[in-house]
Amino acid sequence: MPAGAKVSLTALAACVCCVLTFEMFWVSLQRGLRPEAVEAAAPPPPEAPSQRRKT
């Protein structure tokens, strides 16, 4: 495959991931879930465990 095709495929994959993430978030908002519940359902950021260890 030419390099240009690989770049466009990568961009397309990133776009699809963004759309899917946004749709999941939007659907959860439409269902009336609180943003805190959405954040709790998402995997914690890598910084969270280090903050818990410090306290």
HTML snippet that shows the backbone in 3Dmol.js (N, CA, C, O; Angstrom):
<script src="https://3Dmol.org/build/3Dmol-min.js"></script>
<div id="view" style="width:600px;height:400px;position:relative"></div>
<script>
const pdb = `
ATOM      1  N   MET A   1       0.850  -1.203   0.000  1.00  0.00           N
ATOM      2  CA  MET A   1       0.000   0.000   0.000  1.00  0.00           C
ATOM      3  C   MET A   1       0.878   1.242   0.000  1.00  0.00           C
ATOM      4  O   MET A   1       1.902   1.262   0.682  1.00  0.00           O
ATOM      5  N   PRO A   2       0.514   2.262  -0.732  1.00  0.00           N
ATOM      6  CA  PRO A   2       1.274   3.518  -0.673  1.00  0.00           C
ATOM      7  C   PRO A   2       1.131   4.172   0.693  1.00  0.00           C
ATOM      8  O   PRO A   2       0.170   3.931   1.423  1.00  0.00           O
ATOM      9  N   ALA A   3       2.110   5.004   1.016  1.00  0.00           N
ATOM     10  CA  ALA A   3       2.098   5.651   2.330  1.00  0.00           C
ATOM     11  C   ALA A   3       0.860   6.521   2.502  1.00  0.00           C
ATOM     12  O   ALA A   3       0.301   6.588   3.596  1.00  0.00           O
ATOM     13  N   GLY A   4       0.429   7.183   1.447  1.00  0.00           N
ATOM     14  CA  GLY A   4      -0.752   8.048   1.543  1.00  0.00           C
ATOM     15  C   GLY A   4      -1.996   7.280   1.951  1.00  0.00           C
ATOM     16  O   GLY A   4      -2.825   7.795   2.702  1.00  0.00           O
ATOM     17  N   ALA A   5      -2.137   6.048   1.463  1.00  0.00           N
ATOM     18  CA  ALA A   5      -3.306   5.248   1.810  1.00  0.00           C
ATOM     19  C   ALA A   5      -3.272   4.880   3.285  1.00  0.00           C
ATOM     20  O   ALA A   5      -4.309   4.868   3.947  1.00  0.00           O
ATOM     21  N   LYS A   6      -2.082   4.577   3.804  1.00  0.00           N
ATOM     22  CA  LYS A   6      -1.978   4.236   5.228  1.00  0.00           C
ATOM     23  C   LYS A   6      -2.355   5.433   6.088  1.00  0.00           C
ATOM     24  O   LYS A   6      -3.037   5.286   7.102  1.00  0.00           O
ATOM     25  N   VAL A   7      -1.909   6.622   5.681  1.00  0.00           N
ATOM     26  CA  VAL A   7      -2.231   7.827   6.457  1.00  0.00           C
ATOM     27  C   VAL A   7      -3.729   8.080   6.448  1.00  0.00           C
ATOM     28  O   VAL A   7      -4.314   8.402   7.483  1.00  0.00           O
ATOM     29  N   SER A   8      -4.354   7.936   5.282  1.00  0.00           N
ATOM     30  CA  SER A   8      -5.793   8.200   5.212  1.00  0.00           C
ATOM     31  C   SER A   8      -6.574   7.144   6.003  1.00  0.00           C
ATOM     32  O   SER A   8      -7.592   7.461   6.618  1.00  0.00           O
ATOM     33  N   LEU A   9      -6.106   5.904   5.988  1.00  0.00           N
ATOM     34  CA  LEU A   9      -6.775   4.865   6.781  1.00  0.00           C
ATOM     35  C   LEU A   9      -6.635   5.168   8.265  1.00  0.00           C
ATOM     36  O   LEU A   9      -7.584   4.985   9.028  1.00  0.00           O
ATOM     37  N   THR A  10      -5.468   5.627   8.678  1.00  0.00           N
ATOM     38  CA  THR A  10      -5.263   5.973  10.089  1.00  0.00           C
ATOM     39  C   THR A  10      -6.166   7.133  10.486  1.00  0.00           C
ATOM     40  O   THR A  10      -6.765   7.118  11.561  1.00  0.00           O
ATOM     41  N   ALA A  11      -6.265   8.138   9.621  1.00  0.00           N
ATOM     42  CA  ALA A  11      -7.127   9.284   9.916  1.00  0.00           C
ATOM     43  C   ALA A  11      -8.587   8.839   9.988  1.00  0.00           C
ATOM     44  O   ALA A  11      -9.338   9.296  10.850  1.00  0.00           O
ATOM     45  N   LEU A  12      -8.987   7.946   9.079  1.00  0.00           N
ATOM     46  CA  LEU A  12     -10.362   7.451   9.086  1.00  0.00           C
ATOM     47  C   LEU A  12     -10.655   6.683  10.369  1.00  0.00           C
ATOM     48  O   LEU A  12     -11.724   6.844  10.959  1.00  0.00           O
ATOM     49  N   ALA A  13      -9.711   5.849  10.805  1.00  0.00           N
ATOM     50  CA  ALA A  13      -9.901   5.083  12.036  1.00  0.00           C
ATOM     51  C   ALA A  13     -10.023   6.019  13.237  1.00  0.00           C
ATOM     52  O   ALA A  13     -10.862   5.805  14.113  1.00  0.00           O
ATOM     53  N   ALA A  14      -9.184   7.060  13.277  1.00  0.00           N
ATOM     54  CA  ALA A  14      -9.249   8.017  14.388  1.00  0.00           C
ATOM     55  C   ALA A  14     -10.581   8.744  14.383  1.00  0.00           C
ATOM     56  O   ALA A  14     -11.161   8.984  15.442  1.00  0.00           O
ATOM     57  N   CYS A  15     -11.071   9.097  13.204  1.00  0.00           N
ATOM     58  CA  CYS A  15     -12.348   9.800  13.095  1.00  0.00           C
ATOM     59  C   CYS A  15     -13.480   8.901  13.595  1.00  0.00           C
ATOM     60  O   CYS A  15     -14.363   9.356  14.322  1.00  0.00           O
ATOM     61  N   VAL A  16     -13.452   7.625  13.202  1.00  0.00           N
ATOM     62  CA  VAL A  16     -14.491   6.687  13.637  1.00  0.00           C
ATOM     63  C   VAL A  16     -14.475   6.550  15.146  1.00  0.00           C
ATOM     64  O   VAL A  16     -15.528   6.523  15.784  1.00  0.00           O
ATOM     65  N   CYS A  17     -13.268   6.461  15.728  1.00  0.00           N
ATOM     66  CA  CYS A  17     -13.168   6.332  17.187  1.00  0.00           C
ATOM     67  C   CYS A  17     -13.755   7.562  17.866  1.00  0.00           C
ATOM     68  O   CYS A  17     -14.473   7.448  18.860  1.00  0.00           O
ATOM     69  N   CYS A  18     -13.445   8.750  17.320  1.00  0.00           N
ATOM     70  CA  CYS A  18     -13.974   9.980  17.917  1.00  0.00           C
ATOM     71  C   CYS A  18     -15.499   9.999  17.854  1.00  0.00           C
ATOM     72  O   CYS A  18     -16.166  10.355  18.826  1.00  0.00           O
ATOM     73  N   VAL A  19     -16.038   9.616  16.706  1.00  0.00           N
ATOM     74  CA  VAL A  19     -17.499   9.633  16.544  1.00  0.00           C
ATOM     75  C   VAL A  19     -18.147   8.641  17.498  1.00  0.00           C
ATOM     76  O   VAL A  19     -19.157   8.958  18.127  1.00  0.00           O
ATOM     77  N   LEU A  20     -17.579   7.443  17.612  1.00  0.00           N
ATOM     78  CA  LEU A  20     -18.166   6.439  18.504  1.00  0.00           C
ATOM     79  C   LEU A  20     -18.124   6.924  19.951  1.00  0.00           C
ATOM     80  O   LEU A  20     -19.098   6.768  20.688  1.00  0.00           O
ATOM     81  N   THR A  21     -17.004   7.511  20.357  1.00  0.00           N
ATOM     82  CA  THR A  21     -16.889   8.015  21.727  1.00  0.00           C
ATOM     83  C   THR A  21     -17.914   9.113  21.972  1.00  0.00           C
ATOM     84  O   THR A  21     -18.569   9.138  23.014  1.00  0.00           O
ATOM     85  N   PHE A  22     -18.053  10.023  21.007  1.00  0.00           N
ATOM     86  CA  PHE A  22     -19.014  11.115  21.166  1.00  0.00           C
ATOM     87  C   PHE A  22     -20.440  10.568  21.217  1.00  0.00           C
ATOM     88  O   PHE A  22     -21.251  11.033  22.018  1.00  0.00           O
ATOM     89  N   GLU A  23     -20.751   9.586  20.371  1.00  0.00           N
ATOM     90  CA  GLU A  23     -22.109   9.033  20.356  1.00  0.00           C
ATOM     91  C   GLU A  23     -22.426   8.351  21.686  1.00  0.00           C
ATOM     92  O   GLU A  23     -23.527   8.506  22.214  1.00  0.00           O
ATOM     93  N   MET A  24     -21.466   7.596  22.231  1.00  0.00           N
ATOM     94  CA  MET A  24     -21.704   6.945  23.523  1.00  0.00           C
ATOM     95  C   MET A  24     -21.979   7.993  24.598  1.00  0.00           C
ATOM     96  O   MET A  24     -22.886   7.837  25.415  1.00  0.00           O
ATOM     97  N   PHE A  25     -21.182   9.066  24.587  1.00  0.00           N
ATOM     98  CA  PHE A  25     -21.356  10.124  25.583  1.00  0.00           C
ATOM     99  C   PHE A  25     -22.697  10.822  25.378  1.00  0.00           C
ATOM    100  O   PHE A  25     -23.406  11.106  26.344  1.00  0.00           O
ATOM    101  N   TRP A  26     -23.045  11.096  24.125  1.00  0.00           N
ATOM    102  CA  TRP A  26     -24.300  11.800  23.830  1.00  0.00           C
ATOM    103  C   TRP A  26     -25.502  10.953  24.216  1.00  0.00           C
ATOM    104  O   TRP A  26     -26.462  11.466  24.789  1.00  0.00           O
ATOM    105  N   VAL A  27     -25.459   9.652  23.905  1.00  0.00           N
ATOM    106  CA  VAL A  27     -26.578   8.765  24.247  1.00  0.00           C
ATOM    107  C   VAL A  27     -26.751   8.709  25.766  1.00  0.00           C
ATOM    108  O   VAL A  27     -27.877   8.726  26.263  1.00  0.00           O
ATOM    109  N   SER A  28     -25.648   8.641  26.495  1.00  0.00           N
ATOM    110  CA  SER A  28     -25.757   8.584  27.947  1.00  0.00           C
ATOM    111  C   SER A  28     -26.340   9.888  28.490  1.00  0.00           C
ATOM    112  O   SER A  28     -27.086   9.871  29.469  1.00  0.00           O
ATOM    113  N   LEU A  29     -26.008  11.011  27.867  1.00  0.00           N
ATOM    114  CA  LEU A  29     -26.600  12.277  28.295  1.00  0.00           C
ATOM    115  C   LEU A  29     -28.091  12.290  27.973  1.00  0.00           C
ATOM    116  O   LEU A  29     -28.892  12.766  28.777  1.00  0.00           O
ATOM    117  N   GLN A  30     -28.468  11.776  26.814  1.00  0.00           N
ATOM    118  CA  GLN A  30     -29.882  11.763  26.433  1.00  0.00           C
ATOM    119  C   GLN A  30     -30.693  10.892  27.384  1.00  0.00           C
ATOM    120  O   GLN A  30     -31.868  11.164  27.627  1.00  0.00           O
ATOM    121  N   ARG A  31     -30.072   9.849  27.920  1.00  0.00           N
ATOM    122  CA  ARG A  31     -30.788   8.962  28.844  1.00  0.00           C
ATOM    123  C   ARG A  31     -30.938   9.594  30.225  1.00  0.00           C
ATOM    124  O   ARG A  31     -31.628   9.046  31.084  1.00  0.00           O
ATOM    125  N   GLY A  32     -30.305  10.727  30.442  1.00  0.00           N
ATOM    126  CA  GLY A  32     -30.461  11.430  31.711  1.00  0.00           C
ATOM    127  C   GLY A  32     -29.433  11.035  32.752  1.00  0.00           C
ATOM    128  O   GLY A  32     -29.618  11.324  33.934  1.00  0.00           O
ATOM    129  N   LEU A  33     -28.357  10.384  32.348  1.00  0.00           N
ATOM    130  CA  LEU A  33     -27.322  10.035  33.318  1.00  0.00           C
ATOM    131  C   LEU A  33     -26.524  11.283  33.684  1.00  0.00           C
ATOM    132  O   LEU A  33     -26.371  12.200  32.877  1.00  0.00           O
ATOM    133  N   ARG A  34     -26.032  11.299  34.890  1.00  0.00           N
ATOM    134  CA  ARG A  34     -25.209  12.432  35.299  1.00  0.00           C
ATOM    135  C   ARG A  34     -23.803  12.281  34.717  1.00  0.00           C
ATOM    136  O   ARG A  34     -23.345  11.161  34.490  1.00  0.00           O
ATOM    137  N   PRO A  35     -23.114  13.404  34.473  1.00  0.00           N
ATOM    138  CA  PRO A  35     -21.738  13.317  33.962  1.00  0.00           C
ATOM    139  C   PRO A  35     -20.825  12.524  34.892  1.00  0.00           C
ATOM    140  O   PRO A  35     -19.893  11.867  34.428  1.00  0.00           O
ATOM    141  N   GLU A  36     -21.085  12.577  36.215  1.00  0.00           N
ATOM    142  CA  GLU A  36     -20.254  11.824  37.153  1.00  0.00           C
ATOM    143  C   GLU A  36     -20.369  10.326  36.878  1.00  0.00           C
ATOM    144  O   GLU A  36     -19.379   9.600  36.962  1.00  0.00           O
ATOM    145  N   ALA A  37     -21.572   9.866  36.551  1.00  0.00           N
ATOM    146  CA  ALA A  37     -21.767   8.440  36.254  1.00  0.00           C
ATOM    147  C   ALA A  37     -21.016   8.058  34.986  1.00  0.00           C
ATOM    148  O   ALA A  37     -20.473   6.957  34.890  1.00  0.00           O
ATOM    149  N   VAL A  38     -20.985   8.962  34.014  1.00  0.00           N
ATOM    150  CA  VAL A  38     -20.258   8.683  32.774  1.00  0.00           C
ATOM    151  C   VAL A  38     -18.766   8.581  33.069  1.00  0.00           C
ATOM    152  O   VAL A  38     -18.085   7.697  32.550  1.00  0.00           O
ATOM    153  N   GLU A  39     -18.257   9.491  33.908  1.00  0.00           N
ATOM    154  CA  GLU A  39     -16.836   9.452  34.239  1.00  0.00           C
ATOM    155  C   GLU A  39     -16.494   8.204  35.040  1.00  0.00           C
ATOM    156  O   GLU A  39     -15.417   7.632  34.867  1.00  0.00           O
ATOM    157  N   ALA A  40     -17.399   7.777  35.913  1.00  0.00           N
ATOM    158  CA  ALA A  40     -17.131   6.587  36.712  1.00  0.00           C
ATOM    159  C   ALA A  40     -17.124   5.344  35.835  1.00  0.00           C
ATOM    160  O   ALA A  40     -16.377   4.402  36.102  1.00  0.00           O
ATOM    161  N   ALA A  41     -17.952   5.331  34.786  1.00  0.00           N
ATOM    162  CA  ALA A  41     -17.995   4.177  33.897  1.00  0.00           C
ATOM    163  C   ALA A  41     -16.743   4.113  33.031  1.00  0.00           C
ATOM    164  O   ALA A  41     -16.319   3.030  32.626  1.00  0.00           O
ATOM    165  N   ALA A  42     -16.154   5.263  32.748  1.00  0.00           N
ATOM    166  CA  ALA A  42     -14.940   5.289  31.916  1.00  0.00           C
ATOM    167  C   ALA A  42     -13.749   4.825  32.743  1.00  0.00           C
ATOM    168  O   ALA A  42     -13.745   4.996  33.962  1.00  0.00           O
ATOM    169  N   PRO A  43     -12.742   4.243  32.107  1.00  0.00           N
ATOM    170  CA  PRO A  43     -11.550   3.833  32.851  1.00  0.00           C
ATOM    171  C   PRO A  43     -10.852   5.035  33.456  1.00  0.00           C
ATOM    172  O   PRO A  43     -10.798   6.088  32.821  1.00  0.00           O
ATOM    173  N   PRO A  44     -10.313   4.915  34.666  1.00  0.00           N
ATOM    174  CA  PRO A  44      -9.688   6.069  35.325  1.00  0.00           C
ATOM    175  C   PRO A  44      -8.427   6.498  34.581  1.00  0.00           C
ATOM    176  O   PRO A  44      -7.744   5.656  33.998  1.00  0.00           O
ATOM    177  N   PRO A  45      -8.107   7.788  34.589  1.00  0.00           N
ATOM    178  CA  PRO A  45      -6.875   8.253  33.947  1.00  0.00           C
ATOM    179  C   PRO A  45      -5.659   7.700  34.661  1.00  0.00           C
ATOM    180  O   PRO A  45      -5.761   7.329  35.831  1.00  0.00           O
ATOM    181  N   PRO A  46      -4.499   7.629  33.995  1.00  0.00           N
ATOM    182  CA  PRO A  46      -3.308   7.047  34.627  1.00  0.00           C
ATOM    183  C   PRO A  46      -2.848   7.826  35.853  1.00  0.00           C
ATOM    184  O   PRO A  46      -2.114   7.293  36.685  1.00  0.00           O
ATOM    185  N   GLU A  47      -3.274   9.088  35.975  1.00  0.00           N
ATOM    186  CA  GLU A  47      -2.823   9.889  37.114  1.00  0.00           C
ATOM    187  C   GLU A  47      -3.565   9.519  38.401  1.00  0.00           C
ATOM    188  O   GLU A  47      -3.058   9.765  39.495  1.00  0.00           O
ATOM    189  N   ALA A  48      -4.748   8.936  38.282  1.00  0.00           N
ATOM    190  CA  ALA A  48      -5.570   8.668  39.463  1.00  0.00           C
ATOM    191  C   ALA A  48      -4.882   7.731  40.458  1.00  0.00           C
ATOM    192  O   ALA A  48      -4.874   8.048  41.648  1.00  0.00           O
ATOM    193  N   PRO A  49      -4.305   6.601  40.048  1.00  0.00           N
ATOM    194  CA  PRO A  49      -3.684   5.715  41.044  1.00  0.00           C
ATOM    195  C   PRO A  49      -2.550   6.392  41.802  1.00  0.00           C
ATOM    196  O   PRO A  49      -2.381   6.145  42.996  1.00  0.00           O
ATOM    197  N   SER A  50      -1.774   7.238  41.139  1.00  0.00           N
ATOM    198  CA  SER A  50      -0.663   7.892  41.839  1.00  0.00           C
ATOM    199  C   SER A  50      -1.199   8.867  42.880  1.00  0.00           C
ATOM    200  O   SER A  50      -0.604   9.027  43.945  1.00  0.00           O
ATOM    201  N   GLN A  51      -2.333   9.527  42.574  1.00  0.00           N
ATOM    202  CA  GLN A  51      -2.911  10.451  43.544  1.00  0.00           C
ATOM    203  C   GLN A  51      -3.453   9.679  44.745  1.00  0.00           C
ATOM    204  O   GLN A  51      -3.348  10.148  45.878  1.00  0.00           O
ATOM    205  N   ARG A  52      -4.028   8.507  44.509  1.00  0.00           N
ATOM    206  CA  ARG A  52      -4.552   7.715  45.626  1.00  0.00           C
ATOM    207  C   ARG A  52      -3.417   7.221  46.513  1.00  0.00           C
ATOM    208  O   ARG A  52      -3.565   7.153  47.733  1.00  0.00           O
ATOM    209  N   ARG A  53      -2.288   6.879  45.908  1.00  0.00           N
ATOM    210  CA  ARG A  53      -1.170   6.384  46.713  1.00  0.00           C
ATOM    211  C   ARG A  53      -0.600   7.482  47.596  1.00  0.00           C
ATOM    212  O   ARG A  53      -0.136   7.214  48.704  1.00  0.00           O
ATOM    213  N   LYS A  54      -0.632   8.726  47.106  1.00  0.00           N
ATOM    214  CA  LYS A  54      -0.064   9.831  47.895  1.00  0.00           C
ATOM    215  C   LYS A  54      -0.888  10.089  49.148  1.00  0.00           C
ATOM    216  O   LYS A  54      -0.333  10.439  50.190  1.00  0.00           O
ATOM    217  N   THR A  55      -2.218   9.920  49.062  1.00  0.00           N
ATOM    218  CA  THR A  55      -3.063  10.253  50.211  1.00  0.00           C
ATOM    219  C   THR A  55      -3.074   9.159  51.247  1.00  0.00           C
ATOM    220  O   THR A  55      -3.739   9.288  52.275  1.00  0.00           O
TER     221      THR A  55
END
`;
const viewer = $3Dmol.createViewer("view");
viewer.addModel(pdb, "pdb");
viewer.setStyle({}, {cartoon: {color: "spectrum"}});
viewer.zoomTo();
viewer.render();
</script>
